[in-house]
């Protein structure tokens, strides 16, 4: 199935599933009035549970597409459902397959829609907030759209790492922070120091929303990290590498 982002299936799903979810869990929503009623925007949540993207998808009033690891396409349980719900699968080995995901993400934003991406790159298994990857900022600068920090709390208690099923009737809080406008930096997508500074600002805003303790290392730092050079050959190549690193799991 070719990924095109969220569509009518997500709209119908939200209409049916949101009232059910609101009965099963207690949601506390803050700052949702900050989201634009139309036009492109990138939402950047922290990532502490498998449920983070699902709950955000249910509560945001507009369709939103998320990048997700391509391994979800290997299971019959998620191969068709997740793309229908707006997941853009990305092959984290890189190359043309990851570039295809980047192209789809760009298309979503150029259509004036919402796009969600986890700047930490993967779930935090210990609950700390980790250093952000610069992929979201690269994409925002390229397309001149705002970035919204998002703080999610409670999902880790609802479905901890490795738990097979969520616990019911618990609280979840989702806060939308103040937008970070990068339009004034358009054309500077190869300035790695600027990308790093804006990404650090984004992570600081997320920390303010969640109250998490911050660790200035990448999640999974024990694994080999790809060093991104200060100057890159092309913006597209850099975007593809960062989106590979930022595909939440």
N, C-alpha and C positions, 0 to 999 in steps of 0.2 A: 504493500500500500504506500503510495507516494504521499509524503507529509506536506500538508499545505497550511497547517495551523488550525486554530479553533474555527468552528463553523456552526451551522444550525444544530448539529447533534449536541454540542456543548450547551447551547442556549436552552434546548428542550430538557437536557439533563439537569441543568441548574434549576429550572422551573419546578421540576418534580422532586429533586433530591434535597434542595435547600430546606424546605419545611420539615422533611424527615430528619435531616441532620440537626436542625434547631431543636427538635424534640429529644434527640439522643445525647446532645452535648449542650453546654451552656456557653454561648459565644459572647464575647465582649469586644465590640468593634470601636476603634477610635481613629479619627483622621480620615475616614473614607470620603468625606466631603472635599478633600484636597485633590482627589483624582479627577482628571478632566473628563467631561461628559463625552468628548469626542477627540480624535487626534491621537497620534502615537505617543507612547510612554513606555519606559522600562521599569518594571518592579523588581526590586532586589531584596528578597527575604533572607534571614538567617535560616539555617537548615539543621533541625534537631530531630526530625522524625519523618518517616515515610509519608505522613499525613499532611505535611506542610503545604505542598502544592495543591493537594485535593481540597483542603479547607479554604485556602485562599481563592481557588477557582470557584468554590461554592458561594463565597461571600462577596466577591467583587461584582459590581453590577454590570460589568461588560465582559465580553469574551476575552480570554487571555490564553496565549500559547506559551508553553514551557519547553525548554530544552531538557531532554532526558537521555539517559544512557541507552545505547542501541541494544544492549543485552535484553531489554524488555521485549524486543521484537523476536526473541528466540522462544518465548513461551506462548502457547496457544491462549493462555489466560489473558495476556496483555497485548498480543500482537496487533489486534484490530481495535480493541477498546481504547488503549491509550492514545493512538493517533486520532481517533474519532473525538477524543476529549481535548485535543489540541496539543498533544505532546509532539515535539520535533525530535526524532531520534538522532543521536550523534555518535558516530563511531570514534571512540577515543584513541584509536591507533593513528589517526591523522589522515592526511592525503586528501584525495578527491571526495571521499565519503564525508569527511568532516566539513569540507568546503560546501557540500550540498546542503548541510544543515545550516551553515552560515547564510547561504543564499536564501533559504526559506525564512530564517529569522529576519533578514533584511526585508523580504517581501511582506511579511506580516506588518512590520513597522511602516513601510511605505504605503500600505493600505490604510494607515491611520488607526491601527489596532494596538492592543496591549501585548507586551511580551514580558515574560517572567524568567529570571535566571538567578541561580544561587551563586553569589560572588565567592563563597568559600570553596565551591567546586564539588563538595561531597558532604554527606551528613557528619555532623560533629557527634561522635559516639560518647563523648564524656561531658557534653553540655557546654563546653567553653565556646567562645566566639573566636574564630581563627582569621588570619590575614586573608584579605580579599584578592582575587585575581582581577586583572585589569580588563578582561574581555567586555564586560558590560559598559565600561566607560568608553572603550574604543568604539563600540557600536553606537553609543549615544552621540559621541562626537562626530562620527561619520554621517549620521542622519539628523543631527541637530534636534534631538528630542530629550525631554527631561527624564531624570532618573529619580525614582521614589524609593527611599529606604523603607523596608518593611520589617517590623519586629513581631515574631510569633513566639508565644509562650504557652505552655500547657500541653502541647502535642507530645512532648517527650514523656509526660506522665500518662497520657492517653494510650500511646503506643511506643514503648521504649524500643531501643535497638534490639533486633532479633525476635521481638514479640510477634506472634503469628496473627493476633487479632487485637483490635483496640478495646480499651475499657470504656464503658458507657457512663453517661451522666457526670462527666468531669468538665472542668472549665478550660476554655481556650480563649486567649486574648490575641487579637490581631490589631496592630497599630500601623497606620500609614504615616510616615514622617514627612517633613518638609521637602519639596522637590529640590534636586540639585540641577541647576540649569548650566549646560556645557556649551550652549550655542556660541558663546563668545570665543570658544577655543577651536572652532571649526577650522580644519586645515592643519591642525597640530597633532594629528593622530599618531605621528611617529616620534613624539616627544615623550620618551619613557618616564622621565622624572615627573612631568606633568600628569601623566596617566596614573603614576603611583600616588601622587599627592591627592588627586581627586578620589581615587579608590580608597585611600586611607580615611579621607573625610567621610566617604560613604559608610565605611565600617564603624567609624566613631558614632555616626548618627544611628546606625543599627544598634550599637551597644547602649546608647541612651534610651532606645525604645524597649529593649529587652532586659537590661540590667545584668547581662552576662559578663563574666570575667573575660577579658580579651587576652589572647596570646598572639604575639607578633611573629608567628610562624605559620606556614601553610598547614592545613589539615593533612595528616598523613606525611609529616615532614621526614619521617624515617625513611620513606621511599625516595628514590632518586628524583630530584626536581629538575625540570628543564629550565635552563637559564635563558631568559629573553634578552637579547642584546639591546643596547641603548638605542641604536638605530636599526630599523628593520628594512628589508628589501622592498616590501609593499605592504600597505595597510591590510589588504585582503589576507595575505599570508599570516600576518600577526594576529588578525581577528580569528582565523581558523584555529591557530594554536591555542589561543586563550579560551575559545569556546569549547575546545576539546577538554581543557583543564577544568572548565566551569560546568560541565554536565553533571548535575546533581544525581545522587543515587540513593 
